[in-house]
């Protein structure tokens, strides 16, 4: 080999080695940046959950659970989702914050499935806090989170292991932090905003809505019913979950954590909350929605939604079975149940709230 050829080869080899070193350095630097970002997110999330943590002293873990210690990643568990209107107008009226959205979610890790029940806000049920029947939305005004938990447990005859309570601001800011959500709007309508002013114009069709428009869609019911509103809330929650588990939303988690801030309360620890991410592995989990059948009642001069007892018992059995409290009752079906999500290994992403 000629000396000049050897020099060229040596020079080329040196360049190749340099490129490899630079590539490895860039990869290592990127790994450090990602790790630092992940650590920063975790610390930010832990701080946010610490601020949001609020156990309800007068509400011990449900007696329906006995002495069993629950671990969300391993056991079937339930969560009560509460959306509240604690606006200035509500506070000025001194009427107390009502639960404008009540949803119960049960989780089954073996099936990797979720049952999601929307409870009509005007459902006429027994409220233990006051010792008589009334609209379930009033329970929160009577006794806050504790009264809502008691009323829902009484109605469904299942233990509620955890609760998550969010106000309008948290709902709006979470949707905005995700860059909006894609949902089907059923009709054109001028709807109230978070301050109860007619300022939100909804447009019929498939839309990507920001937080304020999504909240207005969750609240509207004037052109249909509480049942339909419950279905819209389930649809919106599904859209949020789909966006949260998508790959393209990873960089938005910091904004979501900031959005939750002081607008959320829960009795879940950070470890318990993060364990639910097991359900998101591989894409959106299978989510079956349930609704409660009933009829409109004006017999007292006040509107109530009277629940159909047979249907209520049917829903109770479905939820108990999903929680593993009774043998499988897969033969039972809710007349308005609907699967709104399935595990999708290729997925890249793509509350009632009135008086």
C-alpha positions in Angstrom: 0.0 0.0 0.0 1.3 3.4 -0.9 2.1 5.9 1.9 -0.5 8.4 0.5 -3.2 5.7 0.5 -2.4 4.8 4.0 -2.6 8.4 5.1 -6.0 8.8 3.4 -7.3 5.6 5.0 -6.1 6.7 8.4 -7.6 10.1 8.0 -11.0 8.6 6.9 -10.9 6.2 9.9 -10.2 9.1 12.3 -13.2 10.9 10.9 -15.4 7.9 11.3 -14.3 7.5 14.9 -14.9 11.2 15.5 -18.4 10.9 14.1 -19.1 7.9 16.3 -17.8 9.7 19.3 -19.9 12.8 18.5 -23.0 10.6 17.9 -22.5 8.8 21.2 -22.0 12.2 23.0 -25.1 13.5 21.4 -27.1 10.4 22.4 -25.7 10.6 26.0 -26.5 14.3 26.2 -30.0 13.6 24.9 -30.5 10.9 27.5 -29.4 13.2 30.2 -31.8 15.9 29.0 -34.7 13.4 28.8 -33.8 12.0 32.3 -33.6 15.5 33.8 -36.9 16.4 32.2 -38.5 13.2 33.5 -37.1 13.8 37.0 -38.3 17.4 36.8 -41.8 16.2 35.8 -41.8 13.7 38.6 -40.8 16.2 41.2 -43.4 18.7 39.9 -46.1 16.0 39.9 -45.2 14.9 43.4 -45.4 18.5 44.6 -48.8 19.0 42.8 -50.3 15.8 44.3 -49.0 16.7 47.8 -50.8 20.1 47.5 -53.9 18.3 46.2 -53.9 15.6 48.8 -56.9 15.9 51.1 -58.1 13.0 53.1 -61.7 13.2 54.4 -61.3 12.6 58.2 -64.9 11.7 58.8 -64.8 9.2 55.9 -62.8 6.1 56.8 -62.2 3.6 54.1 -65.5 2.1 53.1 -67.0 -0.4 55.5 -67.9 -2.4 52.4 -64.1 -3.1 52.0 -63.7 -4.4 55.5 -60.0 -4.4 56.6 -58.7 -5.2 53.1 -55.8 -2.9 52.0 -56.1 -1.8 48.4 -53.3 -1.5 45.9 -54.5 0.1 42.6 -51.9 -1.6 40.4 -52.9 -5.1 41.7 -56.5 -4.8 43.0 -59.9 -3.9 41.5 -60.6 -0.4 42.8 -63.2 2.4 42.4 -62.9 6.1 42.1 -65.6 8.8 42.5 -65.0 11.7 40.1 -66.5 14.9 41.3 -66.9 18.1 39.2 -67.9 21.1 41.3 -69.1 24.6 40.6 -67.3 26.8 43.1 -67.6 30.0 41.0 -67.8 33.4 42.5 -71.5 33.6 41.6 -72.1 30.5 43.6 -70.2 31.8 46.6 -71.9 35.2 46.4 -75.3 33.4 46.5 -74.1 31.5 49.6 -75.7 28.4 48.1 -72.7 26.1 48.5 -70.9 24.3 45.7 -73.0 21.5 44.2 -71.5 18.5 42.4 -72.2 19.3 38.8 -70.6 16.1 37.6 -70.6 12.7 39.4 -68.9 9.8 37.7 -67.9 6.5 39.1 -65.0 4.6 37.5 -64.2 1.0 38.5 -60.8 -0.5 37.4 -60.0 -4.2 36.9 -56.3 -4.8 36.3 -56.6 -8.4 35.2 -59.0 -7.5 32.4 -57.3 -4.1 31.9 -60.7 -2.6 31.7 -62.7 0.3 33.1 -66.4 0.7 33.8 -67.5 4.3 33.7 -70.9 5.3 35.2 -72.4 8.8 34.9 -74.9 9.7 37.6 -77.6 12.2 36.6 -77.3 15.2 38.9 -81.0 15.3 39.6 -81.2 11.7 40.7 -83.6 11.3 43.6 -81.7 9.3 46.2 -81.2 8.9 49.9 -78.6 11.3 51.3 -77.2 10.0 54.7 -75.8 13.4 55.7 -79.3 14.8 56.0 -81.3 11.6 56.5 -83.8 12.1 53.6 -84.1 11.8 49.8 -83.1 14.7 47.6 -81.2 15.4 44.4 -77.8 13.8 44.5 -76.2 17.1 43.3 -77.2 18.6 46.7 -75.2 16.2 48.7 -72.0 18.2 48.2 -73.7 21.4 49.3 -75.0 19.6 52.4 -71.6 18.1 53.5 -68.9 18.4 50.9 -66.9 15.4 49.6 -67.9 13.2 52.6 -71.6 13.6 51.9 -71.2 12.9 48.2 -69.2 9.8 48.9 -71.8 8.5 51.4 -74.7 9.2 49.0 -73.1 7.4 46.1 -72.0 4.4 48.2 -75.6 4.2 49.5 -77.0 4.4 46.1 -74.7 1.9 44.3 -73.9 -0.4 47.3 -70.2 -0.5 46.4 -67.1 0.8 48.2 -65.6 4.0 46.9 -61.8 3.6 47.4 -60.8 7.0 46.2 -62.1 10.3 45.1 -60.9 13.0 42.7 -62.5 16.5 42.9 -61.9 19.2 40.3 -63.4 22.6 39.7 -64.2 24.4 36.5 -60.7 26.0 36.3 -58.9 22.7 36.5 -61.1 21.2 33.9 -60.6 24.1 31.5 -56.8 24.3 32.0 -56.2 20.6 31.7 -57.9 20.5 28.3 -56.0 23.6 27.2 -52.7 22.1 28.4 -53.4 19.1 26.1 -54.0 21.4 23.2 -57.7 20.7 23.1 -59.7 17.5 22.6 -61.6 16.1 19.6 -65.2 15.5 20.3 -68.6 15.3 18.5 -70.8 18.3 19.2 -74.5 17.4 18.8 -75.9 20.8 17.8 -75.4 24.5 17.4 -76.0 26.4 20.6 -75.1 29.5 22.5 -74.1 28.1 25.9 -73.0 29.4 29.3 -69.3 29.8 30.1 -67.7 29.1 33.4 -69.1 32.4 34.8 -72.7 31.5 33.8 -72.6 34.1 30.9 -74.0 33.1 27.5 -70.6 33.5 25.8 -69.8 30.1 24.2 -70.9 29.3 20.7 -71.0 25.5 20.1 -70.9 24.4 16.5 -72.4 21.0 15.4 -70.0 18.3 14.1 -66.6 16.8 14.9 -64.6 19.6 16.6 -61.3 20.1 18.4 -62.4 22.2 21.4 -60.5 24.2 23.9 -61.1 24.1 27.6 -63.9 26.6 27.8 -65.9 25.1 24.9 -65.3 21.6 26.2 -66.8 22.7 29.6 -69.8 24.2 27.9 -70.4 21.0 26.0 -70.1 19.0 29.2 -72.7 21.3 30.9 -75.3 21.7 28.1 -78.6 19.7 28.4 -81.3 22.2 27.4 -81.9 20.5 24.0 -81.9 16.9 25.3 -81.5 15.5 28.8 -79.4 14.6 31.8 -78.8 11.2 30.4 -77.5 12.6 27.1 -75.3 15.0 29.1 -73.9 12.1 31.0 -73.0 10.4 27.8 -71.3 13.6 26.6 -69.3 13.7 29.8 -68.2 10.1 29.3 -67.2 10.9 25.7 -65.2 14.0 26.8 -63.4 12.0 29.5 -62.5 9.3 26.9 -61.2 12.0 24.6 -59.0 13.4 27.5 -57.7 9.9 28.3 -56.9 9.3 24.7 -55.0 12.5 24.5 -53.2 11.9 27.7 -51.9 8.4 26.7 -50.8 9.5 23.2 -47.1 9.8 22.5 -47.4 13.3 21.3 -48.7 14.5 24.7 -45.7 13.4 26.7 -44.2 16.9 26.4 -47.4 18.4 27.6 -47.5 16.6 31.0 -45.7 19.5 32.7 -48.4 21.9 31.6 -51.1 19.4 32.7 -49.6 19.2 36.1 -49.4 22.9 36.4 -53.0 23.2 35.2 -54.2 20.9 38.0 -52.4 22.9 40.6 -54.6 24.0 43.4 -57.8 23.2 41.6 -57.9 19.5 42.4 -58.4 17.6 45.6 -57.9 13.8 46.1 -57.2 11.3 48.8 -54.7 9.4 46.6 -51.0 9.6 47.2 -48.6 10.2 44.4 -47.6 6.5 44.3 -51.3 5.4 44.2 -52.1 7.9 41.5 -49.2 6.9 39.2 -50.0 3.2 39.5 -53.0 3.8 37.3 -50.7 4.4 34.4 -50.5 0.6 34.2 -53.9 0.8 32.4 -52.4 3.1 29.7 -49.6 0.8 28.7 -50.2 -0.3 25.1 -52.7 2.5 24.4 -56.2 3.5 25.6 -57.7 0.9 28.0 -61.1 -0.7 27.2 -63.7 1.6 28.7 -67.3 0.5 29.0 -69.8 3.3 29.8 -72.9 2.7 31.9 -76.0 4.9 32.4 -78.9 4.9 34.9 -82.4 4.6 33.5 -85.3 6.4 35.1 -88.1 8.9 34.4 -88.8 12.6 34.9 -91.0 13.4 37.9 -92.7 16.8 38.6 -95.3 15.4 41.1 -94.1 17.6 43.9 -93.7 20.7 41.8 -89.9 20.2 41.9 -88.1 18.3 39.2 -86.5 15.0 40.1 -85.0 12.1 38.1 -86.5 9.0 39.6 -84.3 5.9 39.1 -85.7 2.7 37.7 -85.1 0.2 40.6 -84.6 -2.8 38.4 -82.1 -1.0 36.2 -80.3 0.4 39.3 -79.9 -3.1 40.7 -78.6 -4.3 37.3 -75.9 -1.6 37.3 -75.0 -2.4 40.9 -74.4 -6.0 40.0 -72.3 -5.0 37.0 -70.0 -2.8 39.1 -69.8 -5.3 42.0 -68.8 -8.0 39.5 -66.2 -5.7 37.9 -64.8 -5.0 41.4 -64.7 -8.7 42.2 -67.1 -8.4 45.1 -69.5 -11.0 43.6 -69.1 -13.8 41.0 -68.9 -12.8 37.4 -72.2 -11.3 36.1 -71.2 -10.9 32.4 -74.7 -12.0 31.4 -76.0 -8.7 32.8 -76.0 -5.8 30.5 -77.0 -2.1 30.9 -79.5 -1.0 28.3 -77.4 2.0 27.5 -73.9 0.5 28.0 -71.3 1.2 25.3 -67.7 0.4 24.8 -65.9 3.6 24.1 -62.3 2.5 24.1 -60.2 -0.6 23.4 -56.6 -1.5 24.0 -54.7 -0.3 20.9 -51.0 -1.3 20.8 -50.4 0.9 17.8 -52.0 4.0 19.2 -49.9 7.1 18.8 -52.5 9.5 20.0 -54.4 11.0 17.9 -68.9 16.5 34.0 -71.7 17.7 34.2 -71.2 21.2 35.3 -75.5 23.5 36.0 -77.7 24.3 38.9 
